[in-house]
Amino acid sequence: MTTRRIGIIMNGVTGRMGTNQHLLRSIVAIRNEGGVSLPDGSAIVPEPLLVGRNASKLESLASRAGGFAWTTDLDAALADPAFTVYFDAQTTDRRVASVRRAIAAGRHIYCEKPTAMTTAEALELYRLARQAGVKHGVVQDKLWLPGILALKRLSADGFFGRILSIRGDFGYWVFEGDVVPAQRPSWNYRAEDGGGIIADMFAHWRYVLDEVFGPVVAVSCLGATHIPTRWDEAGQPYPCTADDAAYATFQLEGGIVAQFNSSWCVRVRRDDLLTIQVDGTAGSAVAGLRRCWVQPAGATPRPVWNPDVATASEYRADWREVPEIENVGNAFKAQWERFLRHVACDDTFPWDLLAGARGVQLAELAVQSSRTRAWVSVPPLEA
């Protein structure tokens, strides 16, 4: 079988997401499967070069992943013509400067979200990439989760009738780090480092809402820092300057109302860490990350409110599970495969730096709403 090798500079992959989702479960997994198959029988095989600031971490990770090359010199990596793609999974505050350098070096760009800390910077990256003529994409992994795919299919098929409302509930308890080690990095809770749940999660909510249900046109948000002090990786206390919870209402085109609670200070008593309920005139659906249940209008029970009598209804029994039709495996890997085909074969890839800028825009406007305690319009974001 003919193989086409694509060199990828992977910057910032010593972090949790970069190591697990992007390097091990995506790039290494693709290599172990023999590459990304193409219609002509050939395959794209990614060749990673690991880049970061900590030499010992890079050396250890490179060995663990399969003996890949590594360096702490980004400029040297960008000067090597063998590596035509630049991937960025650094902390958000470092992303813009590094992506600028990669674009200037003529590298195709694939990066984590949020792509920048401000909408202006995110749009600048998009314009620079277009001017340079390089291909570019942004991680929008939740679009490949089976639960979200099921909602998208139901919406496209008209199952809901006229969609009335959407309710999203996301989050879990992130330990403070003093007694039980925190399961998220400390920079997530420092605004000066690009942290905050609004910056992190509203980029997700933007592409999920836009692609599955309709464009977001307005937002009302209340952000909160519920836990003021946490302990960092060295066991030292630090003040939390970023929001760790956000309570938002979005208005979508067509009058759909979406409410999303996002929190790292909530204990889970639901089907999944993310659940989304969609209610429409013809039916409703509830989806987690991987599973989805529906209740059509014709099978909707007729509850009667009586708080003085214990209910005998098993409400969950009135829903039926939707079979999983599209098994795409790991969502990050699925999008990596799409991007590699985009680079090698010009396959379509709409999740570009402009799409990434829309996520940054929604987060920025949500923060504005929280500060002013007011609804904020979300205008169309064009090039």
C-alpha positions as CSV (number, residue, x, y, z in Angstrom):
1,M,0.0,0.0,0.0
2,T,1.3,3.5,-0.9
3,T,1.7,5.8,2.0
4,R,1.9,9.6,2.2
5,R,3.7,10.9,5.2
6,I,2.7,14.2,6.7
7,G,5.0,15.8,9.3
8,I,3.2,17.4,12.2
9,I,4.7,19.8,14.7
10,M,2.8,19.1,17.9
11,N,3.3,22.0,20.4
12,G,2.1,21.7,24.0
13,V,1.2,18.0,24.0
14,T,2.7,17.3,27.4
15,G,-0.5,18.7,28.9
16,R,-3.5,16.4,29.8
17,M,-5.5,16.9,26.6
18,G,-2.5,17.1,24.3
19,T,-1.1,13.8,25.6
20,N,-4.2,11.7,25.9
21,Q,-6.6,12.9,23.2
22,H,-4.4,14.3,20.5
23,L,-1.1,12.4,20.7
24,L,-2.0,8.9,22.1
25,R,-5.6,8.4,21.2
26,S,-5.4,10.2,17.8
27,I,-2.0,10.4,16.1
28,V,-0.5,7.2,17.7
29,A,-3.8,5.4,17.1
30,I,-3.9,6.5,13.5
31,R,-0.3,5.3,13.0
32,N,-1.1,1.9,14.7
33,E,-4.0,1.4,12.3
34,G,-1.7,2.0,9.3
35,G,-2.7,5.6,8.6
36,V,-5.8,7.3,7.3
37,S,-7.2,5.3,4.3
38,L,-7.8,7.1,1.0
39,P,-10.2,6.0,-1.8
40,D,-7.3,5.1,-4.1
41,G,-6.1,2.5,-1.5
42,S,-3.2,4.6,-0.3
43,A,-2.9,6.0,3.3
44,I,-1.8,9.2,5.1
45,V,0.6,8.4,7.9
46,P,1.3,11.3,10.4
47,E,4.9,11.8,11.6
48,P,4.8,13.9,14.8
49,L,7.6,16.1,16.2
50,L,6.9,16.9,19.8
51,V,7.6,20.5,20.9
52,G,7.4,22.1,24.3
53,R,9.3,23.9,27.0
54,N,10.2,21.1,29.4
55,A,12.9,18.8,27.9
56,S,12.5,16.0,30.5
57,K,8.7,15.9,30.0
58,L,9.1,15.8,26.2
59,E,11.7,13.1,26.3
60,S,9.6,10.9,28.6
61,L,6.4,11.4,26.5
62,A,8.3,10.8,23.2
63,S,9.6,7.5,24.5
64,R,6.2,6.5,25.9
65,A,4.4,7.3,22.6
66,G,6.8,5.4,20.4
67,G,10.2,7.0,20.2
68,F,9.2,10.2,18.3
69,A,11.5,13.1,17.8
70,W,11.2,16.1,20.1
71,T,12.6,19.6,20.6
72,T,12.3,22.7,22.8
73,D,13.2,24.9,19.8
74,L,10.0,25.9,18.0
75,D,11.8,28.0,15.4
76,A,14.0,25.1,14.5
77,A,10.9,22.9,14.1
78,L,9.2,25.5,11.9
79,A,12.3,25.7,9.7
80,D,12.3,22.0,9.0
81,P,10.5,21.5,5.6
82,A,9.7,17.9,6.6
83,F,6.9,19.2,8.9
84,T,4.2,20.9,7.0
85,V,1.5,21.0,9.7
86,Y,1.6,22.9,13.0
87,F,-0.7,21.8,15.8
88,D,-1.1,23.9,19.0
89,A,-2.4,22.5,22.4
90,Q,-0.7,25.0,24.6
91,T,-2.4,27.2,27.2
92,T,-4.6,29.8,25.5
93,D,-2.4,32.7,26.4
94,R,0.5,31.3,24.4
95,R,-1.5,30.2,21.3
96,V,-1.7,33.3,19.2
97,A,2.0,34.1,19.1
98,S,2.9,30.6,18.2
99,V,0.3,30.2,15.5
100,R,1.4,33.5,14.0
101,R,4.9,32.2,13.7
102,A,3.7,29.0,12.2
103,I,1.6,30.8,9.6
104,A,4.5,33.0,8.7
105,A,6.6,29.9,8.2
106,G,3.9,28.6,5.7
107,R,2.7,25.8,7.8
108,H,-0.9,24.5,7.7
109,I,-2.6,25.1,11.1
110,Y,-4.6,22.9,13.3
111,C,-5.2,24.0,16.9
112,E,-7.2,23.6,20.1
113,K,-9.9,26.0,21.1
114,P,-10.3,28.7,22.2
115,T,-8.0,30.0,19.4
116,A,-7.3,33.2,21.2
117,M,-8.2,35.3,24.3
118,T,-10.0,38.0,22.3
119,T,-12.2,37.9,19.2
120,A,-9.9,40.5,17.5
121,E,-6.9,38.2,17.9
122,A,-8.9,35.1,16.7
123,L,-10.0,37.0,13.6
124,E,-6.4,38.1,13.0
125,L,-5.3,34.5,12.9
126,Y,-8.0,33.6,10.4
127,R,-7.0,36.6,8.1
128,L,-3.3,35.8,8.4
129,A,-3.9,32.1,7.4
130,R,-6.0,33.2,4.4
131,Q,-3.5,35.7,3.3
132,A,-0.7,33.1,3.6
133,G,-2.8,30.5,1.6
134,V,-2.4,27.8,4.3
135,K,-5.0,25.4,5.3
136,H,-6.4,25.7,8.8
137,G,-8.7,24.0,11.3
138,V,-9.9,24.1,14.9
139,V,-10.7,21.3,17.2
140,Q,-14.5,21.0,17.6
141,D,-14.6,17.4,18.9
142,K,-18.1,17.2,20.4
143,L,-19.6,17.2,16.9
144,W,-18.3,13.6,16.5
145,L,-19.7,12.3,19.8
146,P,-22.5,9.7,19.3
147,G,-25.0,11.6,21.5
148,I,-24.5,14.8,19.6
149,L,-24.6,13.0,16.2
150,A,-27.9,11.5,17.2
151,L,-29.4,14.9,18.1
152,K,-28.1,16.3,14.8
153,R,-29.7,13.4,12.9
154,L,-33.0,13.8,14.7
155,S,-33.1,17.6,14.0
156,A,-32.2,17.1,10.3
157,D,-35.0,14.5,10.0
158,G,-37.6,16.9,11.5
159,F,-38.2,14.6,14.6
160,F,-38.7,17.5,16.9
161,G,-41.2,19.5,14.8
162,R,-40.7,23.1,15.8
163,I,-37.9,23.2,18.4
164,L,-38.9,25.2,21.5
165,S,-36.1,24.9,23.9
166,I,-32.7,23.2,24.7
167,R,-31.3,22.6,28.1
168,G,-27.7,21.7,28.6
169,D,-26.1,20.6,31.9
170,F,-22.4,20.2,32.0
171,G,-19.8,19.7,34.7
172,Y,-18.4,17.8,37.6
173,W,-16.6,18.4,40.9
174,V,-13.0,19.4,40.4
175,F,-11.2,18.9,43.6
176,E,-9.4,21.9,45.1
177,G,-6.1,20.2,45.3
178,D,-5.3,20.5,49.0
179,V,-6.6,17.0,50.1
180,V,-7.5,15.3,46.9
181,P,-5.4,16.1,43.8
182,A,-7.1,18.3,41.3
183,Q,-8.0,16.6,38.0
184,R,-7.7,19.9,36.0
185,P,-4.5,22.1,35.7
186,S,-4.2,25.2,37.8
187,W,-4.1,27.5,34.9
188,N,-7.7,26.8,34.2
189,Y,-8.6,28.9,37.2
190,R,-6.4,31.9,36.4
191,A,-7.8,34.4,34.0
192,E,-4.4,35.9,33.3
193,D,-3.4,32.5,31.8
194,G,-6.5,32.2,29.7
195,G,-8.5,30.1,32.2
196,G,-12.2,30.2,33.0
197,I,-15.1,27.9,32.2
198,I,-16.7,30.5,30.0
199,A,-13.6,30.8,27.8
200,D,-13.3,27.0,27.7
201,M,-16.8,25.7,27.3
202,F,-18.7,28.5,25.5
203,A,-16.5,27.7,22.4
204,H,-18.0,24.2,22.6
205,W,-21.6,25.5,23.0
206,R,-21.2,27.8,20.1
207,Y,-20.4,25.1,17.5
208,V,-22.9,22.6,19.0
209,L,-25.7,25.1,18.9
210,D,-24.8,26.6,15.5
211,E,-24.4,23.3,13.7
212,V,-27.1,21.2,15.3
213,F,-29.9,23.7,16.0
214,G,-29.3,27.2,14.5
215,P,-27.1,30.3,14.9
216,V,-26.8,32.0,18.3
217,V,-28.1,35.5,18.1
218,A,-28.1,36.7,21.8
219,V,-26.7,35.7,25.2
220,S,-27.4,36.4,28.8
221,C,-24.8,35.0,31.2
222,L,-23.9,35.0,34.9
223,G,-20.4,33.8,35.6
224,A,-19.2,32.9,39.1
225,T,-16.0,32.0,41.0
226,H,-17.5,29.7,43.6
227,I,-14.2,28.5,45.0
228,P,-11.8,31.4,45.6
229,T,-8.7,29.4,46.5
230,R,-7.2,26.2,45.0
231,W,-3.9,24.4,45.2
232,D,-1.5,24.1,42.3
233,E,0.6,21.3,40.9
234,A,3.3,22.1,43.5
235,G,0.8,21.9,46.4
236,Q,0.8,25.7,46.9
237,P,-2.4,27.7,47.4
238,Y,-3.3,30.3,44.8
239,P,-6.2,32.7,44.3
240,C,-8.7,31.8,41.6
241,T,-9.2,34.8,39.2
242,A,-11.3,33.0,36.6
243,D,-14.9,31.8,36.7
244,D,-15.5,28.2,37.6
245,A,-19.2,28.2,36.8
246,A,-21.5,29.9,34.3
247,Y,-25.3,30.0,34.0
248,A,-26.3,31.1,30.5
249,T,-29.4,31.6,28.3
250,F,-28.9,31.7,24.5
251,Q,-31.4,32.9,22.0
252,L,-31.1,31.1,18.6
253,E,-32.4,32.1,15.2
254,G,-36.0,31.2,14.9
255,G,-36.8,31.9,18.6
256,I,-35.3,28.8,20.1
257,V,-34.3,29.3,23.7
258,A,-31.2,27.4,25.0
259,Q,-30.2,27.3,28.7
260,F,-26.7,25.9,29.6
261,N,-25.3,25.4,33.1
262,S,-21.5,24.8,33.1
263,S,-19.7,24.1,36.3
264,W,-16.6,22.7,37.8
265,C,-18.3,22.9,41.2
266,V,-21.2,20.5,40.8
267,R,-21.7,16.9,41.8
268,V,-23.1,14.7,39.1
269,R,-26.5,13.1,39.4
270,R,-27.5,12.7,35.7
271,D,-26.8,10.3,32.9
272,D,-23.5,11.8,31.9
273,L,-21.1,14.7,32.5
274,L,-22.9,16.5,29.7
275,T,-26.6,16.0,29.0
276,I,-28.7,18.0,26.5
277,Q,-32.5,17.9,26.4
278,V,-34.3,19.2,23.3
279,D,-38.1,19.8,23.4
280,G,-40.2,20.3,20.3
281,T,-43.8,20.3,19.3
282,A,-43.5,16.8,17.8
283,G,-41.1,15.2,20.2
284,S,-38.2,15.5,22.7
285,A,-34.8,14.0,23.1
286,V,-32.2,13.7,25.8
287,A,-28.6,13.0,24.9
288,G,-25.4,12.4,26.8
289,L,-21.9,12.1,25.3
290,R,-22.6,8.6,23.8
291,R,-26.3,7.7,24.3
292,C,-29.6,9.4,23.3
293,W,-33.3,8.8,24.3
294,V,-36.4,10.1,22.6
295,Q,-40.1,10.6,23.4
296,P,-42.4,11.4,20.5
297,A,-45.5,13.4,20.9
298,G,-47.7,10.4,20.4
299,A,-46.0,8.5,23.3
300,T,-46.0,11.4,25.7
301,P,-47.7,10.6,29.0
302,R,-50.2,13.0,30.7
303,P,-48.8,13.9,34.1
304,V,-51.1,15.5,36.6
305,W,-49.6,17.7,39.3
306,N,-50.4,16.6,42.9
307,P,-47.6,17.2,45.3
308,D,-49.6,15.6,48.2
309,V,-49.3,12.1,46.7
310,A,-46.1,10.2,45.9
311,T,-45.8,9.7,42.2
312,A,-46.1,6.2,40.9
313,S,-44.7,7.1,37.4
314,E,-41.4,5.8,36.2
315,Y,-40.7,8.8,33.9
316,R,-37.5,7.3,32.5
317,A,-39.5,4.3,31.3
318,D,-41.5,6.4,28.9
319,W,-38.4,7.1,26.7
320,R,-36.7,4.8,24.2
321,E,-33.1,4.7,23.3
322,V,-31.9,5.7,19.8
323,P,-29.6,3.1,18.2
324,E,-26.1,4.3,17.5
325,I,-25.8,4.4,13.7
326,E,-22.4,6.1,13.3
327,N,-19.6,4.6,15.3
328,V,-16.7,7.0,14.8
329,G,-14.7,5.9,17.8
330,N,-12.7,8.7,19.5
331,A,-14.1,12.1,18.5
332,F,-10.7,13.8,18.5
333,K,-9.3,11.1,16.2
334,A,-12.2,11.4,13.9
335,Q,-11.6,15.1,13.3
336,W,-7.8,14.6,13.0
337,E,-8.6,12.1,10.2
338,R,-10.8,14.7,8.5
339,F,-8.1,17.4,8.8
340,L,-5.4,15.1,7.4
341,R,-7.6,14.4,4.4
342,H,-8.2,18.1,4.0
343,V,-4.4,18.7,3.9
344,A,-3.5,15.8,1.7
345,C,-6.5,15.7,-0.7
346,D,-8.4,19.0,-0.4
347,D,-11.4,17.3,1.3
348,T,-13.8,19.9,2.7
349,F,-13.2,21.0,6.3
350,P,-15.5,23.8,7.4
351,W,-14.2,23.9,11.0
352,D,-11.6,26.6,10.3
353,L,-10.1,29.5,12.2
354,L,-13.2,31.6,11.4
355,A,-15.4,28.9,13.2
356,G,-12.9,29.1,16.0
357,A,-13.3,32.9,16.2
358,R,-17.0,32.5,16.6
359,G,-16.5,30.4,19.7
360,V,-14.2,33.1,21.1
361,Q,-16.8,35.8,20.2
362,L,-19.5,34.0,22.2
363,A,-17.3,33.6,25.2
364,E,-16.2,37.3,25.1
365,L,-19.8,38.5,24.8
366,A,-20.9,36.1,27.6
367,V,-18.3,37.7,29.9
368,Q,-19.6,41.2,28.8
369,S,-23.2,40.0,29.7
370,S,-22.1,38.8,33.1
371,R,-20.3,42.0,33.9
372,T,-23.2,44.3,32.8
373,R,-26.0,42.0,33.9
374,A,-27.6,42.5,30.5
375,W,-28.6,40.6,27.3
376,V,-26.0,41.0,24.6
377,S,-26.6,40.5,20.9
378,V,-24.3,38.1,19.0
379,P,-23.8,39.6,15.5
380,P,-22.8,37.5,12.6
381,L,-19.0,37.1,12.5
382,E,-17.6,37.4,9.0
383,A,-14.2,37.6,7.6
